[in-house]
C-alpha cells in the first residue's frame, strides 16, 4: 500500500513539473496522466524511474516516449469525448491508455508481435475496454473502422506521410506525426482535413525511432 502511495506521489510530481510546468493546462490530460500507472507499461525499468523526464526502452529497438512529448502530442490532437482515435504504434500501450481517458474509442495498430501481445495483456488487466488493438502494418491504418477524428503516429516517418492515413481522417480530423530523415532532423507535423483539402503545419522538433513498415 505504501509503495502504491509513493508511486502516486511521484506521478503527481511528474505531472506538476514535467507537464503542467511546461504549459500544458488541459485538465483531462493532467488528470489522466496522474491516474495512469505508467510504471506498469514499462519493462526493464524500476517503477520509480519510469516517471523520469525522458524516453525509455521497451525492447525490440523501441521506446516509450518522454511523458511531456506524450502529453504534447495528445494536446495537438484536440481530442473530444465523442471522438474515435487511431494510434499507429501501440508500443507499450501507455499512449492508448491515455487516449482512452479522453475519447469514446481508441484503435491502435502495432507491427511488432511481442509488443502487441504485452500491451493487450496490460490493457485488459487494467480494464481499458474502449481500446481495440490490431497486429499489422500501421501505415495501412485501420480502414474498416475509418474515418477517425484523430490519428496519432508514435514513430517517425521518413519523407512523406502515408497517404492512406490522411484518407482515413474524418472532415475536421487531425493527424499528428513526426517526420524526418534522421533522428536529429525531425519535426512534429499536424495535418488538418477540411472536406477534400488537407493542410499541414510544422510544430515541435522531436526525436523518435523510425516508423517500422511491413515488407
C-alpha positions in Angstrom: 0.0 0.0 0.0 2.8 2.4 0.9 4.6 1.6 -2.4 1.4 2.4 -4.3 1.0 5.7 -2.5 4.7 6.6 -3.2 4.3 5.9 -6.9 1.1 8.0 -6.9 3.0 10.9 -5.3 5.8 10.5 -7.9 3.1 10.6 -10.7 1.7 13.8 -9.3 5.1 15.4 -9.2 5.7 14.2 -12.8 2.6 16.0 -13.9 3.3 19.2 -12.0 6.9 19.6 -13.0 7.1 18.0 -16.5 3.6 18.5 -17.9 1.8 21.5 -16.2 5.2 23.1 -15.6 5.8 23.2 -19.3 2.5 24.8 -20.2 0.0 22.0 -20.8 -3.2 23.0 -19.0 -5.9 20.6 -20.3 -7.3 19.2 -17.1 -8.3 16.0 -18.7 -4.8 15.2 -19.9 -3.4 16.2 -16.5 -5.9 14.0 -14.6 -5.3 11.0 -16.9 -1.5 11.2 -16.5 -1.9 11.4 -12.7 -4.1 8.3 -12.7 -2.5 6.0 -15.3 0.2 3.8 -13.7 3.0 4.5 -16.3 5.3 2.0 -14.5 3.0 -0.9 -15.3 3.6 -0.3 -19.1 7.4 -0.1 -18.9 9.5 -3.2 -18.8 13.2 -3.4 -17.8 13.0 -0.3 -15.6 12.4 0.2 -11.9 8.9 1.6 -11.2 10.1 4.9 -9.8 12.4 5.5 -12.7 9.6 5.2 -15.3 8.4 8.7 -14.3 11.7 10.3 -15.3 11.9 13.2 -17.8 12.9 11.2 -20.9 12.1 8.2 -23.2 12.8 4.6 -22.0 13.5 1.4 -23.9 10.7 -1.2 -24.2 12.6 -3.8 -26.3 13.0 -4.5 -30.0 14.7 -1.2 -30.5 11.5 0.7 -29.5 10.8 3.2 -26.7 8.1 4.7 -24.6 8.1 8.5 -25.2 9.1 11.2 -22.7 5.9 12.0 -20.6 5.9 15.6 -21.9 6.0 14.5 -25.5 3.2 12.1 -24.9 1.1 14.9 -23.4 2.1 17.4 -26.0 1.1 15.2 -29.0 -2.1 14.4 -27.2 -2.8 18.1 -26.8 -2.2 18.7 -30.5 -4.9 16.1 -31.4 -7.6 18.3 -29.6 -9.4 15.1 -28.5 -13.1 15.4 -27.7 -15.1 12.9 -25.6 -17.1 11.6 -28.6 -14.0 11.1 -30.8 -12.7 7.9 -32.3 -8.9 8.0 -32.4 -6.4 5.8 -34.3 -2.9 5.3 -32.9 -0.1 4.0 -35.1 2.4 2.2 -33.0 0.9 0.7 -29.9 4.3 0.1 -28.3 3.9 -0.2 -24.6 0.2 0.7 -24.6 0.6 3.8 -22.5 -0.4 6.3 -25.2 -3.5 4.2 -25.9 -4.4 4.2 -22.2 -4.1 8.0 -22.1 -6.3 8.4 -25.1 -8.9 6.0 -23.7 -9.5 8.5 -20.8 -10.2 11.3 -23.3 -12.3 9.8 -26.2 -15.0 7.3 -26.9 -12.9 4.7 -28.7 -9.2 4.1 -29.4 -8.0 1.9 -32.3 -4.3 1.1 -32.1 -2.1 -0.8 -34.6 1.3 -2.4 -33.8 3.6 -4.2 -36.2 5.8 -5.9 -33.5 4.1 -9.0 -32.2 5.7 -9.1 -28.8 4.6 -5.5 -28.1 1.1 -6.1 -29.3 0.7 -9.1 -27.0 2.2 -7.4 -24.0 0.1 -4.2 -24.5 -3.0 -6.3 -24.8 -2.4 -8.1 -21.6 -1.8 -4.9 -19.7 -4.7 -3.0 -21.1 -7.0 -6.0 -20.4 -5.7 -6.3 -16.9 -6.4 -2.6 -16.2 -9.8 -2.8 -17.8 -9.4 -0.4 -20.7 -12.4 -1.7 -22.5 -12.6 1.1 -25.2 -9.2 0.3 -26.6 -9.1 -2.0 -29.7 -5.7 -3.4 -30.8 -4.6 -4.9 -34.1 -1.3 -6.6 -35.1 -0.3 -5.2 -38.5 1.4 -2.5 -40.6 0.4 0.8 -39.2 1.0 2.6 -42.5 -2.2 0.9 -43.7 -4.2 2.4 -40.9 -7.4 0.6 -39.9 -9.7 1.2 -43.0 -12.6 -1.0 -41.8 -13.0 1.4 -38.8 -12.4 4.7 -40.7 -13.0 7.6 -40.6 -11.2 8.8 -37.5 -11.5 12.1 -35.7 -7.8 12.0 -34.9 -4.7 9.9 -35.8 -1.5 9.9 -33.8 1.7 8.3 -35.1 4.3 7.4 -32.4 7.3 6.8 -34.7 8.9 8.9 -37.3 8.1 8.7 -41.0 10.9 9.2 -43.4 9.9 11.5 -46.2 6.1 11.7 -46.9 3.3 11.0 -44.6 1.4 7.8 -45.6 -1.5 8.9 -47.8 -3.5 6.0 -46.5 -3.6 7.6 -43.1 -4.7 11.0 -44.4 -7.5 9.4 -46.3 -8.8 7.8 -43.1 -9.3 11.2 -41.4 -12.9 12.5 -41.0 -13.8 16.0 -42.0 -12.2 18.3 -39.5 -9.9 15.5 -38.3 -6.3 15.9 -37.3 -3.2 13.8 -37.8 -0.1 14.3 -35.6 3.1 12.6 -36.9 6.8 13.1 -36.5 8.6 13.3 -39.9 12.3 13.4 -40.7 15.1 11.6 -42.5 17.3 11.1 -39.3 17.0 11.1 -35.6 18.4 14.6 -35.4 16.2 16.1 -38.1 12.5 15.5 -37.1 9.5 17.8 -36.7 6.1 17.1 -35.5 3.6 17.9 -38.3 -0.1 18.4 -37.7 -2.4 17.7 -40.7 -6.0 19.0 -40.6 -8.5 17.8 -43.1 -11.3 20.1 -44.2 -13.6 18.4 -46.8 -11.3 17.4 -49.6 -8.4 19.6 -48.6 -5.6 18.8 -46.1 -3.3 21.4 -44.6 0.0 20.8 -42.8 1.7 22.8 -40.1 5.1 22.0 -38.6 5.4 22.1 -34.8 7.9 20.9 -32.3 11.4 19.5 -33.1 11.5 15.9 -31.8 13.4 12.7 -31.8 11.6 9.4 -32.5 12.6 5.9 -33.5 11.7 5.2 -37.2 8.3 4.0 -38.2 8.5 0.3 -39.0 6.7 -0.7 -42.1 5.7 -4.2 -43.4 7.6 -5.9 -46.1 
